[in-house]
Amino acid sequence: MTSEEYPKICRICENRRHDYEHGMVCRLTNRKADFEDKCPSFVLDKEALIQTQNVETFSENTDYDMTKEGNYSENGFT
């Protein structure tokens, strides 16, 4: 796996935690992911999966620019 692929797996795992110095790390090892093909400690976080899919679906199906100034307030986002 590449370092770009780890976040896709880790962000939907119940064993993730955020470390301000290192970013997303495993709460079991306190280290960034370094498994080869499959993480032996992976536990699916169903809520995170649903949220991730909603964000990706929104991003893929719209030309809405989340970085434009004013988009949040003009479109009802707070």
N, C-alpha and C positions, 0 to 999 in steps of 0.2 A: 504494500500500500504506500501511497505517497502522503506527504504531510497535508496536502489539500483534501484527501479523501477521509482522513480521520474525523474531522468535525462533522461530516455527514452522518457518521455512525454514532459518535459520542453525544451529539446534541439530542439524540432520541433515547439515550440510555439513562436509567435511573441512578446510575453510579457516577454521573458527572457532577462536577462542581466548578465554580469559577474561582480562580486564583488571580488576584490583581497583578501579580508579577509575571505569571506564566500563561494566563488565559484559561481555557478549558482544560481541566485535568481530571483524572480518575480519583474519586474520593477514597477508593480502596488502597491505591498506591501513592497518591499525592504526586503523580507524575503525568506528563503528557502521554498520549497513546503511543505505543510502540509495537503493537502486535503485528504479526505477518498477514494472515488471511482472515482470522476470526478471533474476536476477543473472548477469552474464556469467562470473563466476568460480566458480559453484556446482559442487561435486563431491560427489556423494552419499556419505555415510558410512553404509554398510549396517548396521554394528553399532549405531550411534546410532539409526538408524531402527527397528531391532528393539527396542532398549531403550525407545524412546519409545512405540512401539505397545504394548508390554507394560504400561507404566505407565498409559497412557491406557485400555487395555482393563480393567485392574484397577480403576481409578478409576470407570469408567462402569458396571461390572458388580457393584459391591459397595457396601454402605452403611458399610463399614469407615471409621472416622474416624481418619486418620493423626495427627491433632493431639491426640487424647486422651492424657492422661498414662498411662503404663504399657502402652499398646498394643504397643510394641515388645517389651518383655521378656515380657509375658504371652502373647504369640502367637509366641514363638520368634525374633523379630527382634533383631539385635544391632547 
